[in-house]
């Protein structure tokens, strides 16, 4: 079980807002903490994991929840 520290819910928003908000959020978090990002925009489900990895964070999972919703778990480095 992953200990989620913060949740960023950007459902209902389209790019680039989910990507930008997730970048801002991880800057405020401490190393070792886990961020849960909830999205319902397919492009965000692809772009956010790529962005988090490029920033050096660990992508724990990208899990589809329902028809058009994803949960992205990122461990802050």
Secondary structure, 3 states (H helix, E strand, C coil): CCCEEEEEECCCCCCCHHHHHHHHHHHCCCCCCEEEEEECCHHHHHHHHHHHHHCCCEEEEEEECCCCCEEEEEECC
